[in-house]
Amino acid sequence: MTSFKLVKYIPRIKKKKSGLRKLTRKVPTDRLLKFERVFKAQKRIPMSVFKAQRVLDEIRWRYYEETVMILNIMPYQASYPILKVVYSAAANATHYRDFDKANLFITKAEVSRSTIMKKFRPRARGRSFPIKMLKICPRGNNKLVIIMRMM
């Protein structure tokens, strides 16, 4: 018969290289400001990422009314879909959160590559060759994210 020694389990606290104790969980600062911001994302916008980025760099950290004026004046083709997303984000802010449009400004505006459709092209001797097709248009699809915050 074997005997077991009963020992109380004490969890170990991991130490960092600096010797300080590791915090259990860090609370992000965005969670505190969750109710002061409006998030709008639009997928599958048929335009180039670089052309959209050129427009978004101009409107980042600007007020809503100033942004609308800039986007109406800009000669770029990418400014119209971005203008529609900004309008929609402002409408969401006034309807759902009762924000004033005069106090809204854009804190985050980014664009990224979205969907790629994968196909296989038949080749000689029963083999196949993978094709990555950009859906809808040859320029590609983008995902546009705009976050507006109340000042």
C-alpha positions in Angstrom: 0.0 0.0 0.0 1.4 3.4 -1.0 0.9 6.5 1.0 0.2 9.9 -0.5 1.1 13.1 1.1 -1.7 15.6 0.9 -0.4 19.0 -0.1 -2.5 22.2 -0.6 -2.3 23.4 -4.2 -0.8 26.8 -4.6 -0.8 28.3 -8.1 2.5 29.8 -9.2 2.8 33.3 -10.4 4.9 33.7 -13.5 7.6 36.4 -13.3 8.7 38.5 -16.2 12.4 39.0 -17.0 12.4 42.2 -15.1 11.3 40.3 -12.0 7.9 42.0 -11.6 4.8 39.9 -11.2 2.6 39.4 -14.2 -0.8 41.0 -14.2 -3.8 38.7 -14.5 -5.4 40.7 -17.4 -4.9 44.1 -18.9 -8.1 46.1 -19.6 -8.0 47.8 -23.0 -8.6 51.5 -22.9 -11.1 51.2 -25.8 -13.5 49.3 -23.6 -13.8 52.3 -21.4 -14.7 54.5 -24.4 -17.0 51.9 -26.0 -20.1 54.0 -25.8 -18.5 57.1 -27.2 -17.6 55.6 -30.6 -19.5 54.4 -33.7 -18.1 51.6 -35.8 -18.9 51.2 -39.5 -17.4 48.5 -41.8 -18.1 48.0 -45.5 -17.0 44.9 -47.4 -16.4 44.2 -51.0 -15.8 47.7 -52.3 -14.4 47.4 -55.9 -11.4 49.7 -55.8 -7.7 49.6 -55.4 -6.3 49.5 -51.8 -3.7 52.1 -52.6 -6.2 54.6 -54.2 -8.5 54.3 -51.2 -5.5 54.7 -48.8 -4.6 58.0 -50.5 -8.1 59.4 -49.7 -8.3 58.0 -46.2 -5.0 59.6 -45.2 -6.6 63.0 -45.9 -9.8 62.4 -43.8 -8.2 60.8 -40.7 -8.5 62.8 -37.5 -10.9 65.3 -39.0 -14.4 66.4 -38.0 -17.4 65.0 -39.8 -18.5 68.2 -41.6 -14.9 68.9 -42.7 -14.6 65.3 -44.0 -17.8 65.6 -46.0 -16.6 68.8 -47.6 -13.1 67.3 -48.4 -14.6 64.2 -50.0 -17.1 66.2 -52.1 -14.2 68.3 -53.5 -11.7 65.5 -54.1 -11.3 64.4 -57.7 -10.5 60.8 -57.0 -12.9 58.0 -57.9 -12.3 56.3 -54.5 -13.8 59.2 -52.6 -17.5 58.4 -53.4 -17.7 55.0 -51.7 -15.8 56.3 -48.7 -18.2 59.2 -48.6 -21.1 56.8 -48.5 -19.5 54.9 -45.6 -18.9 58.1 -43.6 -22.5 59.2 -44.2 -23.7 55.8 -42.9 -21.5 56.0 -39.8 -22.8 59.5 -39.0 -26.4 58.3 -39.5 -25.8 55.4 -37.1 -24.4 57.8 -34.6 -27.3 60.1 -34.7 -30.0 57.4 -34.8 -28.7 54.8 -32.3 -26.5 56.8 -30.0 -28.1 60.3 -30.2 -24.8 62.0 -31.0 -24.5 65.4 -32.6 -23.0 65.4 -36.1 -21.0 68.6 -35.3 -19.1 66.8 -32.5 -18.1 63.7 -34.5 -14.6 63.1 -35.7 -12.9 60.2 -37.4 -10.4 58.4 -35.2 -9.7 55.3 -37.3 -10.0 54.9 -41.1 -8.4 51.9 -42.7 -8.7 49.8 -45.8 -7.6 46.2 -46.3 -7.8 43.4 -48.9 -10.9 41.4 -48.6 -12.0 38.2 -50.5 -10.1 36.1 -53.1 -12.0 33.4 -55.0 -9.9 30.3 -55.6 -10.4 28.2 -58.7 -8.6 25.4 -60.5 -7.7 25.5 -64.2 -7.6 22.2 -66.0 -4.1 21.4 -67.5 -2.6 18.7 -69.6 -2.6 15.0 -68.5 -5.3 15.4 -65.9 -3.5 18.0 -63.8 -4.8 21.2 -62.4 -3.4 24.7 -61.8 -4.7 27.0 -59.0 -6.0 30.4 -60.0 -6.7 33.1 -57.4 -9.5 35.3 -58.8 -10.5 38.6 -57.4 -14.3 38.6 -57.2 -16.5 41.1 -58.9 -13.9 43.2 -60.6 -10.3 42.9 -61.7 -9.1 45.7 -59.3 -10.0 43.6 -56.3 -12.3 44.0 -53.3 -11.6 45.9 -50.1 -12.8 46.0 -46.6 -13.2 49.6 -45.4 -13.5 50.4 -41.6 -14.3 53.8 -40.2 -14.6 54.5 -36.5 -16.1 57.9 -35.5 -15.9 59.2 -31.9 -17.7 62.0 -30.2 -15.6 64.9 -29.0 
